[in-house]
């Protein structure tokens, strides 16, 4: 199992964690683990970006546009040395 150290925790947060842990009859460390487990369990798994874009576009009204005909490409300019 991994462990972490949380530095620069505000005194107010630490006090509220201590009170909350006491209300639940456990240590501050166990209370913090429980909070992390619940919060991380609520997170939705990463979404498939392509599926998200497809779903967003599929729900919109589509418009067919008339595209102009393509013209032939022009000759590229010649940047040779002038004599």
Secondary structure, 3 states (H helix, E strand, C coil): CCCCCCCCCCHHHHHHHHHHHHHCCCCHHHHHHHHHHHHHHHCCCCCCHHHHHHHHHHCCCCCCCCCCCCCCCCCCCCCCCCC
